Amino acid sequence: MSPPTPIPIPLFASTQLALLHEEHAAEVSSSKLASTAATVSPATRRTLQATGYALTGLILSQCRTGLGGRVVGEFAPDPAVASEETRAADGTPRLGSHGIRVGDVVRVSDVAGAGKKVGGKDKDKEKEKDAEKGVEGVVTRTGDRAVWIAFGRQGGGGMSKEDDEAVEELWGKKVWAIKLANDVTYRRMRQTMEKMIKIIETEYSHFMRVAFGYTTPLQLDTEACGPVEFTDPTLNDSQKDAIRFALASRDIALIHGPPGTGKTHTLIELILQFVQRNKRVLVCGPSNVSVDNIVERLAPKKVPVVRIGHPARLLPSVLEHSLEVLTQTSDAGGIVKDIRKEIDEKQASIRKTRSGRERRGIYDELKLLRKEFRQRESKCVDNLVRESSVVLATLHGAGGHQLKNQKFDVVIIDEASQALEAQCWISLLGAEKVVLAGDHLQLPPTVKSSGQKSKEEASKGTDDERADSDTEILKGVSLERTLFDRLLALHGPGIKRMLTTQYRMHEKIMRFPSDELYEGKLIASDAVKARLLIDLPYEVEGTDDTQEPLVFWDTQGGDFPEKAEDEISKKGALLSDSKSNEMEAMVVARHVDNLIDAGVRPESIAVITPYNGQLALLSRMLREKYPGLELGSVDGFQGREKEAVVVSLVRSNGEHEVGFLGEKRRLNVAMTRPKRHLCICGDSETISHGSSFLKHWMDFLEEHADLRYPDAGDLL
Ligand SMILES: Nc1ncnc2c1ncn2[C@@H]1O[C@H](COP(=O)(O)OP(=O)(O)OP(=O)(O)O)[C@@H](O)[C@H]1O
C-alpha cells in the first residue's frame, strides 16, 4: 500500500478540542443540568426534584469513613418536612420519588445558605456564595429511607480539609442534593488533546506516527510471538487467527467482531496469552459496564488484576478487584487501615467539642493524619498497580493519577467503535502497541453537535492555500469518526482480522446483515443456526410465529401513516421532533400478543424502534400489560440480545422520507439483536425508496421472510 497522507497531529488535536468544546456545550444545554446551581427557591428545588435532577428536604443522619478514605454521609428525609404521603406505615419518613442514581455526581448544600453574619449589601452576596459552596460527592447507594454520598476527590486519597469542614457544616442543617454534569471525561479528553498539541514531532511514539499516517505499520513479528498454545479449547478458527495476529502485530491490530461473534471471549484469551509472555496489559473500554464485563470473565483465570475506578460505579461482582478495596484488604493495606481508624475517631470527637479553639486544633490534627494517610495510600496503590499484570479502567479512568507513571506493553480497548477518538487517546499517549476490538458497522457514540463550524475554525491557517489543504485533510475527522474506523480507512483491511462465527442468530436472521455488510463471511454456529422459539427450554406452542425465524408485517398501501409527534403531543417538548405510527404500533402489539399467547415469556421478547415518539406510544400500549417485556430504542439496545425481537420502523409517508432509518449501522443493530425470531413491522413502499441498502433489505424480506399484510380495519 502506498503511504497515506499524514494528518498533522497538532491540527488533529486542535480540531478535536474545538469539536469537544461544542459537544460539551450542546450536552450541558440539552441535559438542562444546573451545573452552577446558585441560591434557588424552594419551588425551583421541587421542580428540579420532579424532573429528576435533585433531592430536597434532607438532613445528614450519619457519617463514616468509607472506601478510599472518603467520608460517606447518610442523608435521610427531614422528619420536620416529610409529608403524610411520604411516610411509611410506621411513620418513618421516606424519600419521595427522585431521579438520583448510584454513581451520580451531586452537590449537597444547605437550603438556607450558610448565613454568616455579614451586614449591609454584602449580606446577600455572601449568602449566595455560601449556598453555592456546598460539597460535592458521588452517590454510593440509594434506598427508600436514605441516600449515601461519598465525599472527597475522585480516584481515592480521602478528603481535603475544606471538604471535611464543609461536610461538618451540614450537621443539623436542612440540606438538598443536586445532580451535576459529570465532566471528568470531557476534562480528561481536553487535557489529552492539549498535550497532543504540544508534543514535538521528534517525541512522537511509533504508534502515534502510525495512527496519523506519518508511517505505515511494521511487519508482523510471527517468530517473536512463538507457537501459541490456547488455554481455551472452544475457540474457533477466526478467533484463534485474530489472537495470533494481535500477538504478532508490532503496533496496531484491529479485531473486528460482528454481532454475537465472541469479541470479549477472544479478548480474554488474548489477555491471558500476553500475560503468559510476561507482557503488562492495560485494558480499557468506554463504559464501566464494558470494563467490568471483562473483569468478571478474567477474574476466575487467576491472573492478578486490578480495576481502577470509583467503587460506587463498579458492579458488585468485581469490587474485590477494585484498587480502592484492595488498598484496604491486601496485606499492604493494613498500614493504611490503622490510620483510617484514627481519622474516624478524631472526626467523631469534633461533634462533641464545643470550643472553637479545640475544634480548630482537631482539624489541624486531621489535616496531618490525612496527609500521612494519602502518602501511605499512594505508596500502597503504586505497589498494587505495579504488581498487577493486567490493569483495567474506563478510557477516562486511564487518565487518573494512579496510572501516571505506569508503563504497559500493550493497551487493549474493547468496544473501541463506541468510543470517541479523543477518549481513546487518554489511554494511548504512552502506548507502544495497541489492540482495538469493535465493530465499525454498528452505531458509533452518540454526538449531539454538528461540528462543522469547529472544523472550519481549526483549519484557518495563515494563508488561504494552507487553509484549503487543512480542510481537505480534516474531511475525515469528526467526533463520530472513531479511531477504529479512521485507522481502517488509513491503513486498509490488512490491520484487522474479523471474527466470523456468530453464536446468536438463526441463520435466516443472520443472512441479510452478513451478505450486505460483512461480505457474506458470517457463519452461524451449529448450536444456533436452526433454533426456533418453539425449541425454547420451556413450553411453547407451535404456531406460525414460533416456528418462523423471520416475519415481515408489510404495512404498505397508505393505511398506516406516520405522524409527526408534535401533532399528537402538544405539551411534550421532549418528543417534539420525533415520529410515531399508531396503526403500526397496533400491529406490533398484536404480534406480541400472539407470541405470548403461544407461551413465549414476555422476558424473552424485546420491542425496539428508532423513534422515541413511537417508543412512548408502544410503552403506553404494552408496559402495564406485560411488565416483563422489554421496550427500548434501537440505539439503546446495542450490545444486547433477546430470543425474540419486534422492530417497529414507523416511517410511512407519500414523500418516501426515511429520516434516520437511512443510517445502515442503526438498522444493522436493529436486525442483529434476536436469537430465534425477528419480526419487522414497516411500510416497504416508503422504506425501499430510502437508499439502496433499504431497497435490498425490502427485496430480501419480500423473498425470504414470512410476509404478511395487516388489515387496518381488523385492528381497529
Ligand atoms: N468459540 C466459542 N465457542 C462457543 N461459544 C462461544 C465462542 N465464542 C463466543 N461464544 C459465545 O458467544 C456469545 C457471545 O460472546 P461474547 O459475549 O464474547 O460476545 P461479544 O462479541 O463480546 O458480544 P457482542 O456480539 O454483543 O459484541 C457468548 O454466549 C459466548 O459464550
Ligand as a Chemical Component Dictionary entry (heavy atoms), coordinates in Angstrom:
data_LIG
# 
_chem_comp.id                   LIG 
_chem_comp.type                 NON-POLYMER 
_chem_comp.pdbx_formal_charge   0 
_chem_comp.three_letter_code    LIG 
# 
loop_
_chem_comp_atom.comp_id 
_chem_comp_atom.atom_id 
_chem_comp_atom.alt_atom_id 
_chem_comp_atom.type_symbol 
_chem_comp_atom.charge 
_chem_comp_atom.model_Cartn_x 
_chem_comp_atom.model_Cartn_y 
_chem_comp_atom.model_Cartn_z 
_chem_comp_atom.pdbx_ordinal 
LIG N1  N1  N 0 -15.630 -20.170 20.488 1  
LIG C1  C1  C 0 -16.828 -20.156 21.055 2  
LIG N2  N2  N 0 -17.499 -21.295 21.251 3  
LIG C2  C2  C 0 -18.717 -21.308 21.782 4  
LIG N3  N3  N 0 -19.377 -20.201 22.165 5  
LIG C3  C3  C 0 -18.766 -19.023 22.012 6  
LIG C4  C4  C 0 -17.465 -18.944 21.450 7  
LIG N4  N4  N 0 -17.114 -17.639 21.407 8  
LIG C5  C5  C 0 -18.141 -16.949 21.924 9  
LIG N5  N5  N 0 -19.133 -17.770 22.279 10 
LIG C6  C6  C 0 -20.411 -17.377 22.870 11 
LIG O1  O1  O 0 -20.978 -16.346 22.092 12 
LIG C7  C7  C 0 -21.640 -15.404 22.901 13 
LIG C8  C8  C 0 -21.128 -14.019 22.630 14 
LIG O2  O2  O 0 -19.819 -13.926 23.127 15 
LIG P1  P1  P 0 -19.217 -12.607 23.737 16 
LIG O3  O3  O 0 -20.034 -12.150 24.888 17 
LIG O4  O4  O 0 -17.772 -12.820 23.940 18 
LIG O5  O5  O 0 -19.519 -11.724 22.505 19 
LIG P2  P2  P 0 -19.229 -10.282 22.074 20 
LIG O6  O6  O 0 -18.805 -10.370 20.657 21 
LIG O7  O7  O 0 -18.360 -9.575  23.041 22 
LIG O8  O8  O 0 -20.673 -9.689  22.130 23 
LIG P3  P3  P 0 -21.341 -8.715  21.122 24 
LIG O9  O9  O 0 -21.728 -9.521  19.962 25 
LIG O10 O10 O 0 -22.527 -8.210  21.858 26 
LIG O11 O11 O 0 -20.309 -7.677  20.823 27 
LIG C9  C9  C 0 -21.442 -15.844 24.332 28 
LIG O12 O12 O 0 -22.574 -16.531 24.767 29 
LIG C10 C10 C 0 -20.243 -16.767 24.238 30 
LIG O13 O13 O 0 -20.260 -17.770 25.235 31 
# 
loop_
_chem_comp_bond.comp_id 
_chem_comp_bond.atom_id_1 
_chem_comp_bond.atom_id_2 
_chem_comp_bond.value_order 
_chem_comp_bond.pdbx_ordinal 
LIG N1  C1  SING 1  
LIG C1  N2  SING 2  
LIG C1  C4  DOUB 3  
LIG N2  C2  DOUB 4  
LIG C2  N3  SING 5  
LIG N3  C3  DOUB 6  
LIG C3  C4  SING 7  
LIG C3  N5  SING 8  
LIG C4  N4  SING 9  
LIG N4  C5  DOUB 10 
LIG C5  N5  SING 11 
LIG N5  C6  SING 12 
LIG C6  O1  SING 13 
LIG C6  C10 SING 14 
LIG O1  C7  SING 15 
LIG C7  C8  SING 16 
LIG C7  C9  SING 17 
LIG C8  O2  SING 18 
LIG O2  P1  SING 19 
LIG P1  O3  DOUB 20 
LIG P1  O4  SING 21 
LIG P1  O5  SING 22 
LIG O5  P2  SING 23 
LIG P2  O6  DOUB 24 
LIG P2  O7  SING 25 
LIG P2  O8  SING 26 
LIG O8  P3  SING 27 
LIG P3  O9  DOUB 28 
LIG P3  O10 SING 29 
LIG P3  O11 SING 30 
LIG C9  O12 SING 31 
LIG C9  C10 SING 32 
LIG C10 O13 SING 33 
# 
